[in-house]
Amino acid sequence: MLKPSRRDKKRYVVVKILGEEIIDKEELISAVWKESYNYGGYVFTALSNLNVIKDINTPENVFIIAINPKYVEDLRFILLNLRNINNKKVIAYVKGVGGTLNSVKTKYLEGDEN
Amino acid sequence: MDYRCGEHRMRKHIDMLINPVDEEEAEKIISTYINTFNVNKIGICVNNIRKIPKKYYDKVIISYVVKANTKKELEKGVKDAKNHLSKFKIPSFVILTSTSYDVLRYGVEKRKVDALLDLPLSFEMFKIDEVLIGLCSQNNISLMFNFNTFRRSDRNKKVKYLRNLRKILQIAYKKNVISMPVSGAQTFYEICNPRELSSFMFIAYRNLQYALASTSFHAEEFWDFITKLNDKTRPVAGMYIGDIDA
């Protein structure tokens, strides 16, 4: 078990998707990884530690993505290019960014649930 | 250009060009910008539109895109633009796209237009003219970069666009030329959150403050400039205000 100072740093990005159909987390993961391969190749996707968090309940079409803090702007560009998930037309944008899951939930998710 | 650290993060980001195909699409796009993205200032291209609802008059300025490869086409295009734009009672400006360097130079020197669109595609790879961009700063002409032309093009064109964009932004930064990314959305599913558009500039230039300022500071400066140009109550240079006692 690594010390906290030696673990990989993360930023949690709340992503909302506008579209007529509901999208699964697995569909989003495959679409985002495909776009990141197009953008930066396999080296970028490996170093950025891109991951969609599955264990949290979020409203429909709202997801939380964890990423290395150096690559948050690159993730924004990847989401800007993401227009098609499994032949469903979508618009993806970032609602907010935070350093911990709790801060991100309180700021960006609790308003939507209510 | 000094952008105070943190101040641009509090400002709203602006999208200065959408190019809707219909009036229905225009209504959908404007309402999502106002309601979901919380944007109060939008620029709309009216090449394909004849009406804009009155409730949006405060939040909108309009533009006309002229595509010209010869001087005659440019002159004709600018006339058509001014005829079409005069029917709306909203501040307006004219944008030029061209693949010919002579036409761009003519348009900039004689100040026929207010902005240039997609300059990276007008030059060959690595052959960018600094003189043209210097003239843009003298004549208050701004540069716009359309994200949807980039997204829809081939890989080779994307590489050309990004490489030339990087060089153009370096020169524009030195010469204080306003440069902004725009979405150029034709339908609802092509719109972009303006904060994400600034990442398009970050990818090319790798300076986060400049990228954020391009959609906030620069866009607001351009907005104020266009509204002042179109304000007919402003006095023209050389005109006396008030009575002159003989």
HADDOCK unambig.tbl for C-alpha pairs under 7 A between the chains (distance, minus, plus):
assign (segid A and resid 73 and name CA) (segid B and resid 199 and name CA) 5.87 0.50 0.50
assign (segid A and resid 76 and name CA) (segid B and resid 196 and name CA) 5.79 0.50 0.50
assign (segid A and resid 76 and name CA) (segid B and resid 199 and name CA) 6.42 0.50 0.50
assign (segid A and resid 77 and name CA) (segid B and resid 196 and name CA) 6.65 0.50 0.50
assign (segid A and resid 77 and name CA) (segid B and resid 199 and name CA) 5.65 0.50 0.50
assign (segid A and resid 77 and name CA) (segid B and resid 200 and name CA) 6.35 0.50 0.50
assign (segid A and resid 80 and name CA) (segid B and resid 192 and name CA) 6.84 0.50 0.50
assign (segid A and resid 80 and name CA) (segid B and resid 196 and name CA) 6.45 0.50 0.50
assign (segid A and resid 89 and name CA) (segid B and resid 189 and name CA) 6.88 0.50 0.50
assign (segid A and resid 90 and name CA) (segid B and resid 189 and name CA) 6.64 0.50 0.50
assign (segid A and resid 91 and name CA) (segid B and resid 189 and name CA) 6.29 0.50 0.50
assign (segid A and resid 93 and name CA) (segid B and resid 193 and name CA) 6.50 0.50 0.50
